[in-house]
Amino acid sequence: MRYLPLALLVVLSSGVRADDWPQWMGPRRDNVWREEGIVDRFPADGPKVVWRAPVAGGYAGPAVADGRVFVTDFVSTADLQAANFERKTAAGTERVLCFDAATGKPLWKHEQPVTYTVSYPAGPRCTPTVDGDRVYTLGTEGNLFCLAVADGTVVWSRDLKADYKTKAALWGYASHPLVDGDRLVCVVGTDTAHAVAFDKRTGKEIWRTGPAPEQGYSPPTIIEAGGRRQLVFMKPDAIYAVEPETGKLLWESPYNADNGSIIMAPVQLGEYLYVGGFQEKNLLLKLAADKPAVEVVWRNKRAHGISAVNVQPFVADGLIYGFHEKGDLRAVRIPDGEIAWKSPGPLGDRAQGSGTAFIVRHADRYFLFAETGDLVIARLSPAGYEELSRAHLVEPTQSAFGRPVVWCPPAYAGKSVFVRNDKELVRVSLAK
């Protein structure tokens, strides 16, 4: 899966440089930053801010490719704060913004009027996906665009709600599309299709799979197992795999997500595939070695595993590192699911429900961007969590569970980190 680089070369555009961050979780979709010459500790007065650029609301992280930065946002005069599980109507404009990565100068923008019908209606959720001369964006209400990188011209577009006769999930469309060869793979709907592969050049449907009771929020994921490339999806009532080229079902296993809330992409650790979600629902599968098939090792093993709601877990050292729904950072052993250790991690006294710090590995340490707006350099190991350095980059501009948060994954490129909140996009140098 994400942790097997050969399985993921297909998502790399020939035009993407090693220091780009062209999609969710980076060039190989594995949350590993591979540039050299990066700081070990932050300077006493903090890292240098290269530029700041104004943006509006959103949870979508930026993408950086070929000297440009792409981010999506939502401009509205409506009150964009809403309680969890509360749908709220908000009319406004979703935008795709393109900036010069060196200077922060705006290069172009694309605008689409839209009315939100979701909880947390602050803005788009999905990080743009850059593939060569095109960038793909998916809005909160299912507006899918293929735009020209050069000037934002619409190459093609789809209205997923209309095309697949569905509505946005409670927290909106949040499953990051995946470029796989000539296909753009998206979670689209419910009764008509759960997922669809589009021709990335034309937007024409190639295949569909489904149905599903709800979309869920888990991104499509490529793994290698049983001698085959397998495209894995989560939906609220099952995990399943299909042939990436045809959409043909390879296997399926039941899953039971509370409130349709399955968010993380499954993670592979050797012959095992793990997923965990809201209310400590979890599932460990064993992948067959000789064919595409699985068997259940255990499910819903409370006080075990990680129930990830905001942060994609990371596999290393024979462990799964991640933030549990209760807000603690933990390391979990596989296959027994036992917790090797727990820690508040970079959240400290703020560690509470849906605690969030996005995890990216660099060499032998990790960069964790916390909901406080702090960037933390730390070590994660079988021995525990060790904080090495911390710097405050942006202010939390959202509110969740009564506390201020910034829930936007950063991008790492050009020896810098690119972060956003609901007011600004910031480039901060991390060069040694």
Residue pairs with C-beta under 8 A, 6 or more apart in sequence:
1 7
1 221
1 222
1 223
1 224
1 232
1 266
1 267
1 268
1 273
2 8
2 25
2 28
2 29
2 30
2 31
2 221
2 222
2 265
2 267
2 268
3 30
3 267
3 268
3 269
3 315
4 223
4 224
4 268
5 28
5 30
6 224
7 222
7 223
7 224
7 229
8 28
8 29
8 30
8 222
9 28
10 180
10 181
10 222
11 23
11 28
11 29
11 178
11 179
11 180
11 222
12 27
12 28
13 22
13 65
13 130
13 131
13 132
13 179
14 132
15 65
15 66
15 132
15 133
16 22
16 27
16 65
16 66
16 130
17 65
17 66
18 27
18 34
18 35
19 35
19 413
19 414
19 415
20 27
20 64
20 65
20 66
20 130
20 413
21 27
21 33
21 62
21 63
21 64
21 65
21 411
21 412
21 413
21 418
22 63
22 64
22 65
22 129
22 130
22 131
23 29
23 63
23 127
23 128
23 129
23 130
23 176
23 179
24 61
24 126
24 127
24 129
24 176
24 219
24 409
25 31
25 312
25 409
26 32
26 33
26 360
26 411
26 412
27 34
29 178
31 312
31 314
31 359
31 360
31 361
32 360
32 361
32 362
33 360
33 361
33 362
33 367
33 412
34 362
35 362
35 412
35 413
35 415
37 415
37 431
37 432
38 362
38 363
38 415
38 430
38 431
38 432
39 47
39 377
39 389
39 430
39 431
39 432
40 365
40 377
40 388
40 389
40 432
41 377
41 388
41 389
42 375
42 377
42 389
42 390
42 391
46 391
46 392
47 375
47 391
47 393
47 428
47 429
47 430
48 428
48 429
49 426
49 427
49 428
49 429
50 104
50 416
50 427
50 428
50 429
51 103
51 104
51 426
51 427
52 104
52 424
52 425
52 426
52 427
53 99
53 104
53 106
53 424
53 425
53 426
54 423
54 424
54 425
55 71
55 73
55 97
55 420
55 422
55 423
55 424
55 425
56 73
56 74
56 75
56 76
56 95
56 123
56 422
56 423
57 73
57 74
57 75
57 76
57 80
57 122
57 123
57 422
58 71
58 72
58 73
58 74
58 122
58 123
58 124
58 125
58 408
58 420
58 422
59 120
59 122
59 123
59 124
59 125
59 174
59 407
59 408
60 71
60 72
60 73
60 123
60 124
60 125
60 126
60 127
60 128
60 408
61 71
61 127
61 408
61 409
61 410
61 411
61 420
62 69
62 70
62 71
62 127
62 128
62 410
62 411
62 418
62 419
62 420
62 425
63 69
63 70
63 71
63 127
63 128
63 129
63 130
63 135
63 411
64 70
64 101
64 411
64 413
64 414
64 418
65 130
65 135
65 149
66 130
66 149
67 100
67 101
67 102
68 98
68 99
68 100
68 101
68 107
68 149
69 98
69 99
69 100
69 101
69 411
69 418
69 425
69 427
70 96
70 97
70 98
70 99
70 128
70 130
70 135
70 137
71 96
71 97
71 99
71 128
71 420
71 425
72 94
72 95
72 96
72 97
72 123
72 124
72 126
72 128
72 137
72 139
73 94
73 95
73 97
73 123
73 124
73 422
74 80
74 92
74 93
74 94
74 95
74 114
74 116
74 121
74 122
74 123
74 124
74 140
75 92
75 93
75 95
76 90
76 91
76 92
76 93
76 116
76 121
77 92
78 88
78 89
78 90
78 91
78 92
78 121
79 88
79 90
80 90
80 121
80 122
80 123
81 122
81 398
81 399
82 88
82 119
82 120
82 121
83 119
84 119
84 120
84 400
84 401
85 119
85 170
85 259
86 119
87 117
87 118
87 119
87 170
88 116
88 117
88 118
88 119
88 121
89 115
89 116
89 117
90 115
90 116
90 121
91 113
91 114
91 115
91 116
92 113
92 114
92 115
92 116
93 111
93 112
93 113
93 114
94 111
94 112
94 114
94 123
94 124
94 139
94 140
94 143
95 109
95 110
95 111
95 112
96 109
96 110
96 128
96 135
96 137
96 145
96 147
96 152
97 106
97 109
97 425
98 106
98 107
98 108
98 109
98 135
98 149
98 152
99 105
99 106
99 107
99 425
100 107
101 413
101 414
101 427
104 425
104 427
108 151
108 152
109 152
110 145
110 147
110 152
110 154
112 139
112 143
112 145
114 139
114 140
114 141
114 143
115 141
116 140
116 141
116 172
117 141
117 167
117 168
118 140
118 141
118 168
118 169
118 170
118 171
118 172
119 170
119 171
120 171
120 172
120 398
120 400
121 140
121 172
122 398
122 422
123 140
123 422
124 137
124 138
124 139
124 140
124 172
125 140
125 171
125 172
125 173
125 174
125 217
126 137
126 138
126 139
126 173
126 174
126 175
126 176
126 177
127 176
127 409
127 411
128 135
128 136
128 137
129 135
129 136
129 137
129 176
129 177
129 178
129 179
129 184
130 136
130 149
131 179
131 200
132 149
133 148
133 149
133 150
134 146
134 147
134 148
134 149
134 155
134 200
135 146
135 147
135 148
135 149
136 144
136 145
136 146
136 147
136 177
136 179
136 184
136 200
137 144
137 145
137 147
138 144
138 145
138 160
138 173
138 175
138 176
138 177
138 186
139 145
139 173
140 168
140 172
140 173
140 174
141 161
141 168
141 172
141 173
142 159
142 160
142 161
142 166
142 168
142 173
142 188
143 157
143 158
143 159
143 160
144 157
144 158
144 159
144 160
144 177
144 186
144 203
145 154
145 156
145 157
146 154
146 155
146 156
146 157
146 184
146 200
146 203
147 153
147 154
147 155
148 154
148 155
155 201
155 203
156 202
156 203
157 203
158 198
158 203
160 166
160 173
160 186
160 188
160 189
161 167
161 168
161 189
163 188
164 188
164 189
164 190
164 192
164 193
164 196
165 189
165 191
165 192
166 188
166 189
166 190
166 191
166 192
166 215
169 214
169 215
169 216
169 217
169 260
170 259
170 260
171 217
173 187
173 215
174 217
174 263
175 186
175 187
175 215
175 216
175 217
175 218
175 219
175 220
176 219
177 184
177 185
177 186
177 219
177 220
178 184
178 185
178 186
178 219
178 220
178 221
178 222
179 185
179 200
180 197
180 222
180 231
180 244
181 244
181 245
182 199
182 200
182 201
183 197
183 198
183 199
183 200
183 206
183 244
184 197
184 198
184 199
184 200
185 195
185 196
185 197
185 198
185 220
185 231
185 244
186 195
186 196
186 198
186 220
187 194
187 195
187 215
187 216
187 218
187 219
187 220
187 233
188 194
188 195
188 196
188 208
188 215
189 210
189 211
189 212
189 215
190 210
190 211
190 212
190 213
190 214
190 215
191 210
191 211
192 208
192 210
192 211
193 208
193 209
193 210
193 211
194 209
194 210
194 211
194 212
194 215
194 233
194 235
195 208
195 209
195 210
195 220
195 233
195 242
195 247
196 205
196 206
196 207
196 208
196 209
197 205
197 206
197 207
197 208
197 244
197 247
198 204
198 205
198 206
199 205
199 206
206 247
207 246
207 247
208 247
209 233
209 240
209 242
209 247
209 249
210 235
212 235
212 236
212 237
212 238
213 235
213 236
213 237
213 260
214 235
214 236
214 260
215 235
215 260
216 234
216 235
216 236
216 257
216 260
216 261
216 262
216 263
217 261
217 262
217 263
218 233
218 234
218 235
218 262
218 263
218 264
218 265
218 266
218 275
219 265
220 231
220 232
220 233
220 265
221 231
221 232
221 233
221 265
221 266
222 229
222 230
222 231
222 232
222 244
223 229
223 230
223 232
223 241
223 266
223 268
223 273
223 287
224 230
225 268
225 271
225 273
225 287
225 288
225 289
225 292
226 287
226 288
226 289
226 290
226 291
226 292
226 293
227 290
227 291
228 243
228 250
228 291
228 292
229 244
230 241
230 242
230 243
230 244
230 250
230 292
231 241
231 242
231 243
231 244
232 239
232 240
232 241
232 265
232 266
232 273
233 239
233 240
233 241
233 242
234 255
234 262
234 264
234 265
234 266
234 275
235 255
235 262
236 255
236 256
236 257
236 260
236 261
236 262
237 254
237 255
237 256
237 257
238 252
238 253
238 254
238 255
239 252
239 253
239 255
239 266
239 273
239 275
239 283
239 285
240 249
240 250
240 251
240 252
240 253
241 249
241 250
241 251
241 252
241 292
242 248
242 249
242 250
243 250
250 292
250 293
251 292
251 293
251 294
253 283
253 285
253 294
253 296
255 262
255 275
255 281
255 283
255 299
256 281
256 300
257 277
257 278
257 281
258 277
258 278
258 279
258 281
259 278
261 277
261 278
261 309
262 275
262 277
262 278
263 277
263 278
263 308
263 309
263 310
264 275
264 276
264 277
264 308
264 309
264 312
264 313
264 322
265 275
265 312
266 273
266 274
266 275
267 273
267 274
267 275
267 312
267 313
267 314
267 315
267 320
268 274
268 287
268 315
269 315
269 318
269 320
269 334
270 334
271 286
271 287
271 289
272 284
272 285
272 286
272 287
272 297
272 334
272 335
273 284
273 285
273 286
273 287
273 294
274 282
274 283
274 284
274 285
274 305
274 320
274 334
275 282
275 283
276 282
276 283
276 305
276 306
276 307
276 308
277 307
277 308
277 309
278 307
278 309
278 325
279 307
279 325
280 300
280 302
280 303
280 305
280 307
280 325
281 300
281 307
282 299
282 300
282 301
282 304
282 305
282 306
282 307
282 337
283 296
283 298
283 299
283 300
284 296
284 297
284 298
284 299
284 301
284 305
284 334
284 335
284 337
285 294
285 295
285 296
285 297
286 294
286 295
286 296
286 297
286 335
287 293
287 294
288 294
288 295
297 335
298 304
298 337
301 337
303 339
304 332
304 336
304 337
304 338
304 339
305 320
305 332
305 337
306 313
306 320
306 322
306 323
306 324
306 330
306 332
307 324
307 325
308 322
308 323
308 324
308 325
309 325
309 354
310 323
310 354
310 355
310 356
310 407
311 322
311 323
311 356
311 357
311 358
311 359
312 322
312 358
312 359
313 320
313 321
313 322
313 323
313 359
314 320
314 321
314 322
314 359
314 361
314 366
314 380
315 321
316 361
316 380
317 380
317 381
317 382
318 333
318 334
318 382
319 331
319 332
319 333
319 334
319 340
319 382
320 331
320 332
320 334
321 329
321 330
321 331
321 332
321 359
321 380
322 329
322 330
322 332
322 359
323 329
323 330
323 345
323 355
323 356
323 357
324 330
324 342
325 353
325 354
326 352
326 353
326 355
327 344
327 347
327 350
327 351
327 352
327 353
327 354
327 355
328 342
328 343
328 344
328 345
328 351
328 355
329 342
329 343
329 344
329 345
329 346
329 347
329 351
329 357
329 385
330 339
330 340
330 341
330 342
330 343
331 339
331 340
331 341
331 380
331 382
331 384
332 338
332 339
332 340
333 339
333 340
340 382
341 383
341 384
341 385
343 384
343 385
344 350
344 351
345 351
345 355
345 357
345 368
345 378
345 385
346 357
346 368
346 370
346 372
346 374
346 376
346 378
346 387
346 390
347 355
347 357
347 370
347 371
347 372
350 371
350 372
350 403
352 401
352 403
353 401
354 400
354 401
355 371
356 370
356 371
356 405
356 407
357 368
357 369
357 370
357 371
357 376
358 368
358 369
358 409
358 410
359 366
359 367
359 368
359 380
360 366
360 367
360 368
360 369
360 410
360 412
362 412
364 379
365 377
365 378
365 379
365 388
366 377
366 378
366 379
366 380
367 375
367 376
367 377
367 412
367 417
368 375
368 376
368 378
369 375
369 376
369 393
369 409
369 410
369 417
369 419
370 376
371 396
371 405
371 406
371 407
372 392
372 396
372 405
372 406
373 392
373 393
373 394
373 395
373 396
373 406
373 419
373 421
374 390
374 391
374 392
374 393
375 390
375 391
375 392
375 393
375 410
375 417
375 419
375 428
376 387
376 388
376 389
376 390
377 387
377 388
377 389
377 390
378 385
378 386
378 387
378 388
379 385
379 386
379 388
391 428
393 417
393 419
393 426
393 428
394 406
394 419
394 420
394 421
394 424
394 426
395 404
395 406
395 421
395 423
396 404
396 405
396 406
396 421
397 404
397 406
397 421
397 422
397 423
398 404
398 405
398 406
398 407
398 421
398 422
399 405
400 407
406 419
406 421
408 419
408 420
408 421
410 417
410 418
410 419
411 417
411 418
412 418
412 430
415 429
415 430
415 431
416 427
416 428
416 429
416 430
416 431
417 427
417 428
417 430
418 425
418 426
418 427
418 428
419 425
419 426
419 428
420 426
